[in-house]
Structures are given as structure tokens and as C-alpha cells.
Amino acid sequence: MLLFLEKQNIQIIKFFSHKGDTTYIDTTLNIKKEYKFNFLRKDLFEFLPFHNQGQTLNNLSYSFSSINRLPDIGFTAKQVSYLEVEDIKYYEVPTATTEILYRTGLEQGQVLDALYTLNFSKRLNVSLSYKGLRSLGAYRRALVSNGNFRGTFHYSTKKNQYQIRGHLTTQDFFHQESGGLTEESLGNFKNEDPNFDNRARLDVNLNETETKFDGNRVYIEHSYKLLASKDTINNKDFSNLKIGHIFNSENKTYDFIQTKLTPGFFGTQNSSLPRNSEVTNKVTNNELNLEFNSKYVLGKFKAKTNITYYSYSYDTILNSKSNINKLKLEGKAISFGADWNAKIKNFQLNADASITPGSGRLSGNYLKGEAVYAKDSLFSVKGTLLISSKSPNFNTLLHQSEYDNYNWQNDDFSNVNTRDLGFDFASKWLNASLNFTNIDNYTFFNKNSKAQQFSGQITYLKVKANREFKLGKFALDNTLMYQNVSSGSSVFRVPEFVTRNTLYYTDYWFKGKPMLVNIGITFKYFTKYNVNAYDPLLSEFRIQNEEQIGFPTFDVFFNAQVRRTRLYLKIDNATSSFSKKNYFSAPNYPYRDFVIRFGLVWNWFI
């Protein structure tokens, strides 16, 4: 009886995404959990991590199926751990619920992600979460210290006439910057000099250099039902009219810190004394909307208006040799849009459109359409179309530095125009996706680390498929991705093939089956390509033509589940001690060596 009640409670402990999708808290152990057991808690198949957890990720592919309506501050390498509005979850639990994730770090350190949530009543839930990460790293100047705090709530009146939800986030990321290995150290690494098996002995290009990225956000969304009529059978809303308001205020700050300038590595500098290069981006958005739910529109239709204020700014001119004549990019814009969600038999149709008229930095348009066909639980097919025109990120438009080569003011940059057509197929036999993307005015950082727009068109094809084969207690999970850049490959680089193959064993051990084990080995490989180089001053990746990177890795894992606790033991890059030293996350930045790490995820309900 106790086990039955426990399972029953687990089934009704659920969380909601930003879009309102409902998912139950899952305490089972499977191969997907193995792929997501990392500091980001997501599958990193399409990424190439740096050696220390919490550092940035290089791209093995790109996704354009969802693009923000507004430009961002940029400095994207520092935002891989940043939680956006869409990443925040809201909960509904019958009893107080806690989840703890713990994972050991590299050399010294660990990551801890803790969640606590409870319902004060059936209509009011509050949650508090914090993820803290600190890891020293195996190489010099690789310390990472990240923090993500989030608090959420949602409330509705007895008959759901008034509903409100919101969250508060405070996020901070501190990284030491090494600039990669020096030329001499790079030779010692590749030639496997035994004197440098301790990676901390290898010299790096930068000392006394750090970057900081901070962000905080207040988000509130509420609605009031003006009209409602019930059907006579199920006593559910037959139609309703809601008025709603969304408030979102977000500040992001980036700071490149040097207590001593590094001559030569970043080029010439204006002064021998380092200065504060902090840049801040503030965005405040208010949305007013009117939502109509009725059979006459086959679902929900929402009309919306957004008023946005933005300010991207420096405190002072940092380099007297530059031609920069402004410290700020600021203004406001009004946009108009609509959402439509409908269900017709086995079809789900979704559309989201927005236009921001005018000639300011926020002007542009956005249209995303989605059609999903689901045949019971056998299979589903989804088609998506996205058309977007938006300004490139602010740091490509205005950037300052004490170093002469890192100053620009690109008032003539045009909007980036993106068109993405996608198809997804999901079934118990095969999961596959295809995306075909065209981009005009693609904005990137060239080999000299300067922001530039590509005059041609990017044409990008990505095909991905996953199939798992099972035989008794053994399984082979295979994921293959093919990519082709038929136009624009001089600035848009991806490997042609990426594959991941996991052979694993699953069974219950010991009398009474108290423990489920999951043991296996994962092989991952990507073909050689001109992987993007990392620039620590910009916290961005730039193109480079000197070095091609592509290598295999083998990871071994032993995972177990005891009741609601999942235990993880993993050996990263298990063959590195006798394989060729050609594994890099970016030029001059080696991927991680052989390392054993332990972790767990523990849920309990009070």
C-alpha cells in the first residue's frame, strides 16, 4: 500500500514549462538521463565542451528553429549556463518536494543543483532553486564559479478567473581566462612529454585575466477572465475572453578584467594601465494581450502589443584612438502580434507572429508556424516554418576595449534575416529531424575578432536521426547527424558528420530487485573541420583557417537506481592515456583527459 501511494504521488507531481506544457517529475533511470547528467542538464550531442565543467561550449551544429524577437547583449560564450524566460519551470505538488543533483568537479570542486517546492494550497505554489558550480580545472587559469538562483510562484482564484505567475532570477558567472596553451606548451602536449602529464605545468597565454557575466530578471504574467460560458456536459469553459499583462525587466552585465595588460596577445593597447570595461544591457518589456478561446477560432487566439525599452551602455570612452563617438545604444519600440493555437482531430496547429515597425534597432518581424499530427501513441510528425528579421546582438554593433583592435561602432549593420523550414518524425522505431535554413546578413566574428556581416547567403542543411536496438538486457543507441553548408561555408563552419553510439546493459541486481543498473560505453566522433577559435576578451567564437579538429572519444559509465536515487559514475575520454593527443575543444584549448567523476540525483517527497 505504501509503494502504491508513493507511485501515485509521483505521478501527480508535475511541472509546467513557460508555454504551459505539463510534464511529470520522472525518477526513473534510462539512457537519456545519462546523456543529460551534466552541469547544464541537457543532451550535449551537438556541442563540444571545454575541458572544465562550467566553461563554455563550442558548436558542432546550429539550431534556428526558435529565435528571440529582440537582440541580446551578446558575449554568447558566457551565456551557455544562463537561464532565459523559456527555461524556468513552475510546479504543482501534493506534498513538499525536493530534488538534489550533485556532481564532482575537475581536480577540485563540484556542482550542486537544489530545488524545493510546495503548494500552500491547490491554487498556490512556490519554488526556490539554486545551482552552484565551482571547479578548478586541470589546466592553469581555468577556475569556474557559476551561480543560478531562481524563485517561482503561480496562483489562481477558485474558478480560475484570475491567474498570475512569475519568477525572479539572479545569475552570476566568474571565469578565469587562460588564452589557451602557449606554442611551446602546445608542442609538449601533442608530443606527450611525460614531464607535463600534470597539466598544471603547461604554460598558458594569459595571467591575471578574468571575465564576469551577471544577470537578474523579474518576470510577472497575469490574466483576468472577462467573459466565460460553460458547456452543459463537462462544466468546462466553452469559450472565454481574457485580458492579460506581462512584465519583464532584465539586466545583463559583462566585464573583462585584467589587473595587468598583456602586450601582443590582443594587439596594441592604448594605455599601460587597465581600465574597467564593464558594459550593461537593460531591457524592460510590457505586453498587453487579449485572448479569445472559442470553437469559432478552433482553439485560442491572442492579440498582443509590446512596449520595449532598451539601453546598452558603457560608462566612458575606453580608447582615445578609436573612432567611437557614442557610449549607448538606447531607445524604445512598439510591436504588434498575435498567437493562435488550435486542435483539429489529430492535428495541432500553432502560430506566433510579431512585427515591430520603424527604423530603430528593434525593428523587424517574426513569424513561426507549427503543425503537428499525432497518430495515437504510434508516431507523430511535425512541420515548422520560421521567418525572422532582427538586429544582430548589441556587442557586434558597439564594442570598446583598451586594445586598439577591439573597438567598433557598426551603425551600418542590417537586420539578420533567417528562414528555417523543419520536419520532425518521432516513433518507437525511429526519431528523425530535418532543417533547411537560409540566412541573409549573417553576423560573425572574423579571423581578426572583428564583427562582420557576410555579404552572401548562408544555406545550411541539417539531418539528424536516432534509433535504438534492444536484445534482452543489452541495447545499442545510435544518433547520427549529417550537415551541409552549400553556400557561405567560408564563414559558417560545421562538421559534415557527427555520430554517437552507446552500447549498454540494463538489469536489476540483488534479491528483491532493489537496484537497477545501467552500464555501458559511449563512442562519439565528428569529422574534421575548421572549428571556431575562442576569443577570451570578447567571450565569443571567431572563424579561423589554420587548424582542423575532429576526433573520437570513448566514455564509460556505471549508473544505478535505488528507489528514487540515481547514482552516476563516469569515466570521460577513457582512451586518452594511449590515444593520439589530437583532442581539442578549440585551437590551443585541449579537451579533457581521462577523468573519473561521480554524482547523484535524489528526489524525496515530504
C-alpha positions in Angstrom: 0.0 0.0 0.0 2.8 2.4 0.8 4.5 1.7 -2.5 1.2 2.3 -4.3 0.7 5.6 -2.6 4.2 6.6 -3.3 3.9 5.9 -7.0 0.6 7.6 -7.1 2.1 10.8 -5.6 5.0 10.7 -8.0 2.5 10.6 -10.9 0.8 13.8 -9.9 4.0 15.7 -9.1 4.3 17.8 -12.2 5.9 20.9 -13.6 4.9 23.4 -16.4 7.1 24.9 -19.0 6.9 28.6 -20.0 4.5 27.6 -22.8 2.2 25.7 -20.4 3.3 22.2 -21.4 2.8 19.7 -18.5 5.4 17.1 -17.6 5.6 14.7 -14.6 8.7 14.6 -12.5 10.5 11.5 -13.7 12.6 9.5 -11.1 13.4 6.6 -13.5 16.9 5.7 -14.8 17.4 5.5 -18.6 19.9 6.3 -21.3 18.5 9.8 -21.8 19.2 10.6 -18.2 22.9 9.5 -18.8 23.2 12.0 -21.7 21.7 14.8 -19.6 23.8 14.3 -16.5 26.0 17.4 -16.8 26.0 20.9 -15.4 23.5 22.1 -18.0 21.2 19.1 -17.5 20.7 18.7 -21.3 21.9 16.4 -24.0 25.2 17.9 -25.4 25.3 15.8 -28.6 25.5 18.9 -30.8 28.2 20.6 -28.7 31.9 20.3 -28.0 32.5 21.1 -24.3 35.7 22.7 -23.0 37.7 20.6 -20.6 36.3 22.0 -17.3 32.7 21.8 -16.5 31.0 25.2 -16.3 33.2 26.5 -19.1 31.8 27.4 -22.5 30.8 25.0 -25.3 31.8 25.1 -29.0 29.2 24.3 -31.6 29.1 21.1 -33.7 25.8 22.3 -35.2 23.3 25.2 -35.0 19.6 25.5 -34.4 17.4 28.2 -35.8 14.0 26.7 -35.0 13.5 29.3 -32.3 14.9 32.8 -32.4 14.3 35.6 -29.8 12.4 38.6 -31.1 14.9 41.1 -29.7 18.7 41.3 -30.0 20.7 40.4 -26.9 23.8 41.9 -25.3 26.0 39.1 -26.9 29.1 37.7 -25.3 27.4 34.4 -26.0 30.2 32.1 -24.8 29.4 33.3 -21.2 25.7 32.6 -21.6 25.7 28.8 -22.1 24.6 28.4 -18.4 22.2 31.4 -18.5 18.6 30.6 -17.8 16.2 32.5 -20.1 12.5 33.0 -19.5 11.7 29.9 -21.5 14.0 27.8 -19.2 12.1 28.5 -16.0 9.7 25.8 -14.7 6.6 26.1 -12.5 5.4 23.3 -10.3 2.3 21.7 -8.8 2.9 19.2 -6.0 0.6 17.4 -3.4 3.4 17.4 -0.8 6.6 19.4 -0.4 9.1 18.1 -3.0 12.9 18.3 -3.1 15.4 17.4 -5.8 19.2 17.4 -5.4 21.8 17.0 -8.1 25.4 16.6 -7.1 28.4 16.0 -9.3 32.1 16.2 -8.6 34.2 18.7 -10.5 37.6 18.6 -12.2 40.6 18.5 -9.8 38.8 20.5 -7.0 35.2 21.5 -6.9 31.6 20.3 -7.5 28.2 21.3 -8.8 25.1 21.3 -6.7 21.6 21.9 -8.1 18.9 22.0 -5.4 15.1 22.5 -5.8 12.5 22.9 -3.1 8.8 23.4 -4.0 5.5 23.2 -2.2 1.8 24.1 -2.6 0.4 26.2 0.2 -3.0 25.3 -1.3 -4.1 23.6 -4.5 -4.1 27.0 -6.2 -0.8 28.5 -4.9 2.7 27.0 -5.5 6.1 28.4 -4.6 9.5 27.1 -5.6 13.1 28.0 -4.8 16.1 26.7 -6.7 19.8 27.3 -6.7 22.6 25.8 -8.8 26.1 26.5 -7.7 29.2 25.3 -9.5 32.9 25.7 -8.7 35.6 23.7 -10.4 39.3 24.4 -10.5 40.1 22.6 -13.8 43.2 20.6 -14.8 45.0 23.5 -16.6 46.1 26.8 -15.3 43.7 29.7 -15.2 40.6 27.5 -15.7 38.7 28.2 -12.5 34.9 28.4 -13.0 32.4 29.7 -10.4 28.8 29.9 -11.5 25.6 30.6 -9.7 21.9 30.4 -10.8 19.2 31.3 -8.3 15.5 31.2 -9.3 12.3 31.6 -7.4 8.9 31.0 -8.9 5.2 31.2 -8.0 1.9 30.7 -9.6 -1.6 31.3 -8.2 -5.2 31.2 -9.5 -8.5 32.0 -7.9 -11.1 29.3 -7.2 -12.7 29.4 -10.6 -9.6 30.4 -12.4 -11.0 33.8 -13.2 -7.7 35.5 -12.2 -4.3 33.8 -12.7 -0.8 35.0 -12.0 2.7 33.5 -12.2 6.1 34.9 -12.1 9.8 34.4 -11.3 12.9 36.1 -10.1 16.4 35.1 -11.2 19.8 36.2 -10.2 22.7 34.6 -12.1 26.5 35.2 -11.9 29.4 33.6 -13.8 33.0 34.1 -13.0 35.7 32.6 -15.2 39.5 32.8 -15.2 40.8 33.2 -18.8 43.9 31.4 -19.9 44.0 32.3 -23.6 44.9 28.6 -24.3 48.3 26.9 -24.3 51.4 28.8 -25.4 53.1 27.5 -28.6 55.8 25.7 -26.6 53.2 24.1 -24.2 51.1 23.0 -27.2 54.1 21.1 -28.5 54.7 19.5 -25.2 51.0 18.4 -25.1 50.9 17.0 -28.6 54.3 15.2 -28.2 53.2 13.6 -25.0 56.2 14.8 -22.9 55.9 12.9 -19.6 57.1 15.9 -17.7 53.8 17.6 -18.5 51.4 14.8 -17.6 50.4 17.1 -14.8 48.5 19.6 -17.0 49.0 22.4 -14.5 52.7 22.5 -15.6 51.8 23.7 -19.1 52.1 27.4 -19.6 49.1 29.5 -20.8 48.9 32.8 -22.7 47.1 34.9 -20.1 47.6 35.6 -16.4 45.6 37.9 -14.1 42.7 37.8 -16.6 39.1 37.1 -15.7 35.6 37.6 -17.1 32.4 38.2 -15.2 28.8 37.9 -16.5 25.9 38.8 -14.3 22.2 38.9 -14.9 19.0 39.4 -13.0 15.3 39.3 -14.1 11.9 40.0 -12.8 9.0 38.4 -14.7 5.3 38.6 -14.0 2.5 37.3 -16.1 -1.2 37.6 -15.1 -4.6 37.5 -16.7 -8.3 38.1 -15.9 -11.2 36.3 -17.4 -13.7 38.9 -18.6 -16.3 36.6 -20.1 -16.9 32.8 -19.8 -19.6 30.3 -20.7 -19.7 26.7 -19.7 -20.9 23.7 -21.7 -23.7 21.7 -20.1 -21.9 18.3 -20.1 -18.5 18.7 -18.7 -18.9 22.1 -16.9 -15.8 23.3 -18.7 -15.2 26.6 -20.5 -17.0 26.6 -23.8 -15.5 30.0 -24.6 -13.8 32.8 -22.7 -12.3 36.2 -23.2 -9.2 37.1 -21.2 -7.2 40.3 -20.8 -3.6 39.8 -19.8 -0.4 41.7 -19.0 3.3 40.5 -19.0 6.1 42.5 -17.3 9.7 41.5 -17.9 12.7 43.5 -16.7 16.1 42.1 -17.2 19.7 43.5 -16.7 22.8 41.8 -18.0 26.4 42.9 -17.4 29.7 41.8 -18.9 33.1 42.7 -17.6 36.6 41.8 -19.0 39.0 42.2 -16.1 42.8 42.5 -16.3 44.9 43.6 -13.4 47.8 43.8 -15.8 47.6 44.3 -19.6 49.0 41.6 -21.9 51.1 43.1 -24.7 51.0 41.3 -28.0 48.3 38.7 -27.4 45.4 41.1 -28.1 47.5 43.5 -30.2 48.5 47.0 -29.2 46.8 48.8 -26.3 46.0 52.4 -25.7 47.4 52.6 -22.2 49.7 50.6 -19.9 47.1 50.8 -17.2 44.0 48.5 -17.3 40.6 50.1 -17.1 37.1 48.8 -16.2 35.5 47.7 -19.5 32.1 46.9 -18.0 29.1 47.0 -20.4 25.4 46.8 -19.3 22.3 45.9 -21.2 18.9 46.8 -19.7 15.6 45.7 -21.3 12.1 46.4 -19.9 9.1 44.9 -21.8 5.4 45.3 -21.1 2.9 43.3 -23.1 -0.8 43.8 -23.1 -2.9 41.0 -24.7 -6.4 39.9 -25.3 -7.1 36.2 -25.6 -10.2 34.6 -27.1 -10.9 30.9 -26.6 -13.8 29.5 -28.7 -14.8 26.8 -31.1 -15.2 29.5 -33.7 -11.4 30.0 -33.8 -10.8 26.3 -33.3 -8.9 27.0 -30.1 -7.2 30.1 -28.7 -6.4 33.4 -30.4 -4.4 36.1 -28.7 -3.7 39.6 -29.9 -0.8 41.4 -28.2 1.1 44.7 -28.1 4.6 45.0 -26.7 6.3 48.2 -25.5 10.0 47.7 -25.1 12.7 50.0 -23.7 16.4 49.1 -24.0 19.8 50.5 -23.1 23.2 49.0 -24.0 25.9 51.2 -22.5 29.5 51.9 -21.4 30.4 54.4 -18.7 33.2 56.1 -20.7 35.3 56.0 -23.8 37.9 53.4 -23.2 40.3 54.0 -26.1 41.2 57.5 -27.3 42.5 56.1 -30.6 39.1 54.7 -31.6 36.5 56.5 -33.8 33.7 55.7 -31.4 31.5 58.7 -30.7 28.7 57.1 -28.6 28.5 55.3 -25.3 25.0 54.0 -25.6 22.5 52.2 -27.8 19.1 53.0 -26.4 15.6 53.6 -27.4 12.1 52.2 -27.3 9.8 50.3 -29.7 6.2 49.2 -30.1 5.4 45.8 -31.6 2.2 44.2 -32.6 1.5 40.5 -32.8 -0.8 37.5 -32.4 -0.8 33.9 -31.3 -3.1 31.1 -32.5 -3.4 27.6 -31.0 -5.9 25.2 -32.5 -6.6 21.4 -32.4 -8.5 19.7 -35.3 -8.9 16.0 -34.7 -5.3 14.6 -34.7 -3.8 17.9 -35.8 -2.3 20.6 -33.5 -1.7 23.9 -35.2 0.3 26.8 -33.6 1.3 30.1 -34.9 3.1 33.1 -33.5 3.7 36.4 -35.3 5.0 39.8 -34.4 6.1 43.0 -36.2 8.0 46.0 -34.9 7.6 48.8 -37.4 10.0 51.7 -37.7 13.7 52.1 -38.4 15.2 51.6 -34.9 17.4 48.8 -33.6 14.4 46.8 -32.5 12.5 47.0 -35.8 11.9 43.7 -37.5 9.4 40.8 -37.8 8.9 37.3 -36.6 6.6 34.5 -37.8 6.6 30.9 -36.6 4.1 28.3 -37.7 3.9 24.7 -36.5 1.7 21.8 -37.5 1.7 18.5 -35.5 0.0 15.3 -36.5 -0.1 12.5 -33.9 -1.4 9.1 -34.5 -2.3 7.8 -31.0 1.0 6.8 -29.4 2.4 5.2 -32.6 4.1 8.2 -34.2 4.0 12.0 -34.6 5.0 14.3 -37.5 5.8 18.0 -37.0 6.4 20.6 -39.6 7.7 24.1 -38.7 8.4 27.3 -40.6 10.2 30.3 -39.1 10.8 33.6 -40.7 12.7 36.3 -38.7 14.3 39.6 -39.2 16.0 41.2 -36.2 19.1 43.2 -35.3 22.3 41.4 -34.6 23.5 41.3 -31.0 24.5 44.7 -29.4 28.1 43.7 -28.9 28.5 43.4 -32.7 27.2 47.0 -33.1 29.2 48.7 -30.4 32.2 47.4 -28.5 35.0 49.1 -26.6 38.4 48.0 -25.2 41.8 49.3 -24.2 43.1 47.2 -27.0 43.0 49.0 -30.3 41.7 46.1 -32.5 38.6 45.6 -30.3 36.8 48.9 -30.9 34.0 49.3 -33.4 30.7 51.2 -34.0 28.8 49.5 -36.8 25.9 51.8 -37.4 25.5 50.4 -41.0 24.8 46.8 -40.0 21.5 45.4 -41.3 19.0 43.1 -39.8 19.8 39.4 -39.9 17.1 37.7 -42.0 16.5 34.0 -41.2 14.2 31.4 -42.8 14.1 27.9 -41.4 12.0 25.0 -42.6 11.9 22.0 -40.3 10.4 18.5 -40.1 10.4 16.1 -37.2 9.3 12.5 -37.0 9.0 10.6 -33.7 8.1 7.0 -33.1 9.2 4.0 -31.1 11.2 2.8 -34.1 12.9 6.0 -35.3 13.3 9.6 -34.4 14.4 11.9 -37.1 14.6 15.6 -37.9 15.5 17.8 -40.9 16.1 21.5 -41.0 16.8 23.7 -44.0 18.0 27.2 -43.2 18.7 30.4 -45.2 20.4 33.4 -43.6 21.0 36.9 -45.1 23.3 39.3 -43.4 24.8 36.6 -41.2 26.8 38.3 -38.5 30.0 36.7 -37.2 33.5 37.5 -35.8 36.2 37.2 -38.4 39.7 35.8 -38.0 40.8 39.2 -36.6 38.0 39.1 -34.0 36.1 41.9 -35.6 32.3 41.9 -36.0 31.4 41.5 -39.7 28.3 40.8 -41.8 28.5 38.2 -44.6 27.5 39.7 -48.0 26.3 36.4 -49.4 23.7 34.0 -48.2 24.1 31.1 -45.8 22.4 27.9 -47.0 22.5 25.2 -44.3 21.1 21.7 -44.2 21.0 19.5 -41.0 19.6 16.0 -40.9 19.6 14.0 -37.6 18.3 10.5 -36.8 18.2 8.3 -33.7 17.5 4.6 -33.5 17.8 2.2 -30.6 18.2 -1.6 -30.9 17.4 -3.9 -28.0 18.3 -7.5 -27.4 17.5 -8.9 -24.0 19.3 -6.9 -21.4 21.5 -5.1 -23.9 20.8 -2.1 -26.1 22.6 -0.1 -28.8 21.5 3.6 -29.0 22.7 5.3 -32.2 22.5 9.0 -33.2 23.8 10.3 -36.5 23.8 13.8 -37.8 24.7 15.0 -41.4 25.3 18.6 -42.2 26.0 20.5 -45.4 26.7 24.2 -46.0 26.2 24.7 -49.7 26.6 28.4 -49.6 28.6 30.5 -47.1 31.0 27.8 -45.8 33.8 30.3 -45.7 32.2 31.9 -42.5 29.7 29.2 -41.3 31.6 26.0 -40.3 30.2 22.7 -39.1 31.5 19.1 -39.3 29.9 17.0 -42.1 29.1 14.0 -39.8 28.6 13.6 -36.1 27.9 10.2 -34.6 27.2 8.9 -31.1 26.8 5.2 -30.4 26.1 3.8 -26.9 26.3 0.1 -26.1 24.8 -0.6 -22.6 23.4 -3.2 -20.3 20.4 -2.8 -18.0 19.2 -5.2 -15.3 18.0 -5.4 -11.7 20.6 -6.7 -9.2 20.3 -8.5 -5.9 17.5 -10.4 -4.4 14.2 -8.5 -4.5 15.4 -6.2 -7.3 16.4 -3.3 -5.1 18.8 -1.8 -7.6 18.5 -1.1 -11.3 21.9 -0.8 -13.0 22.9 0.8 -16.3 26.4 0.0 -17.6 27.8 1.0 -20.9 30.3 2.7 -23.2 29.6 5.7 -25.5 31.6 6.4 -28.6 31.4 9.9 -30.2 33.1 11.2 -33.3 32.9 14.2 -35.6 34.7 14.7 -38.9 37.5 17.3 -39.1 36.5 20.9 -39.8 37.8 24.4 -39.1 36.4 24.6 -35.7 35.8 28.2 -34.4 38.5 29.7 -32.2 37.7 31.2 -28.8 38.4 34.8 -28.0 38.5 35.4 -24.2 38.3 39.2 -24.5 35.0 39.1 -26.5 33.8 35.8 -24.9 32.8 34.9 -28.4 33.9 32.4 -31.0 35.6 33.6 -34.2 36.4 31.9 -37.5 39.9 30.5 -38.1 41.6 28.9 -41.1 44.7 27.4 -39.6 43.6 24.2 -37.8 41.1 21.4 -38.4 39.8 19.4 -35.5 37.9 16.1 -35.4 38.5 13.2 -33.0 36.8 10.2 -31.4 36.1 9.8 -27.6 35.1 6.9 -25.5 33.2 7.4 -22.3 32.4 4.6 -19.8 29.6 4.8 -17.3 28.1 2.8 -14.4 24.8 4.1 -13.3 22.3 2.7 -10.7 18.9 3.5 -9.3 17.9 2.7 -5.7 14.3 3.8 -5.1 14.2 7.5 -6.1 18.0 8.0 -6.1 20.1 7.8 -9.3 23.8 7.2 -8.9 26.2 8.1 -11.7 29.9 7.0 -12.1 31.6 8.1 -15.4 35.0 7.9 -17.0 35.4 10.7 -19.5 37.7 10.2 -22.5 38.7 6.7 -21.3 41.2 6.1 -24.0 43.1 9.4 -23.8 46.1 7.9 -22.0 47.1 5.8 -25.1 45.4 7.7 -27.9 46.9 10.5 -30.1 46.8 13.9 -28.5 44.6 15.5 -31.1 41.6 16.2 -29.0 40.8 19.9 -28.7 37.7 21.9 -27.9 39.1 24.9 -29.8 42.6 25.8 -31.1 45.0 25.9 -28.2 42.3 24.5 -25.8 42.7 20.8 -25.2 39.6 18.7 -24.4 39.6 16.9 -21.1 41.9 13.9 -20.4 41.0 10.7 -18.6 39.0 11.6 -15.5 36.6 9.7 -13.2 33.6 11.6 -11.8 30.8 10.7 -9.5 27.3 12.2 -9.0 23.7 11.6 -8.0 20.2 12.9 -8.4 18.0 12.4 -5.3 14.2 13.1 -5.1 12.2 13.0 -1.9 8.7 14.0 -1.0 7.5 15.0 2.5 
